[in-house]
Amino acid sequence: MPTSYYFFTGRNLALKQHTNQSSTFEPWHSSHAVDGKLDIPDHISSQAATCTRTKEGDTGWWGLTFSQPVDVYMFRIYNRINSERMDSSKDGLGAVLLQEGKPIEFASRALTETEKR
């Protein structure tokens, strides 16, 4: 799932931080989500250079580890322009904030009918 995080300061605190994901649909590596590129091309082969994606059928997840503690007040997730669905779920979008491997905050919502298409 193509992702970028921005916070109240307006700076991308996730930029170039350590990432991982449940699997990789080559060449859509997890690090592409924090490369700072927001001008995502329409052509799918060009998107592989700046988006991330897990393998089909996988209960996909993507993770970010900050190099030092940060206060997170807001995050923003961007999706591919031509994505066949918003994320690994056909029905919803969720995010979990972990501290020392333990969940401290969770947010989720159902997709609108437009987002499901």
Residue pairs with C-beta under 8 A, 6 or more apart in sequence:
1 33
1 52
1 53
1 54
1 60
1 62
1 77
1 79
1 86
1 87
1 88
2 32
2 33
2 40
2 47
2 50
2 51
2 52
2 53
2 77
2 78
2 79
2 80
2 83
3 33
3 34
3 52
3 62
3 77
3 78
4 12
4 14
4 33
4 34
4 36
4 38
4 76
4 77
4 78
5 12
5 13
5 14
5 34
5 64
5 75
5 76
5 77
6 12
6 13
6 74
6 75
6 76
7 13
7 70
7 72
7 73
7 74
7 75
8 73
8 74
12 34
12 36
13 66
13 70
14 33
14 34
14 64
14 66
15 34
15 35
15 36
16 34
16 35
16 36
17 34
17 64
17 65
17 66
17 67
18 64
18 65
18 67
19 30
19 31
19 33
19 34
19 52
19 62
19 63
19 64
19 65
20 30
20 62
20 63
20 65
21 30
21 52
21 54
21 60
21 61
21 62
21 63
22 54
22 58
22 59
22 60
22 61
22 62
23 54
23 55
23 58
23 60
24 30
24 53
24 54
24 55
25 53
25 54
25 55
25 56
27 48
27 49
28 48
28 51
28 52
28 53
28 54
29 52
30 52
30 62
30 63
31 52
32 48
32 49
32 50
32 51
32 52
33 51
33 52
33 62
33 64
34 64
35 50
37 49
37 50
38 78
40 47
40 50
40 51
40 78
40 80
40 81
41 47
41 50
42 81
42 82
44 82
47 80
47 81
47 82
51 80
52 62
54 60
54 61
54 62
54 88
58 88
59 88
60 87
60 88
61 88
72 97
75 95
77 93
77 95
79 86
79 87
85 116
86 93
86 111
86 115
86 116
87 93
89 111
90 111
90 116
91 110
91 111
91 116
92 108
92 109
92 110
92 111
93 108
93 109
93 111
94 106
94 107
94 108
94 109
95 106
95 107
95 108
96 103
96 105
96 106
97 103
97 104
97 105
97 106
98 104
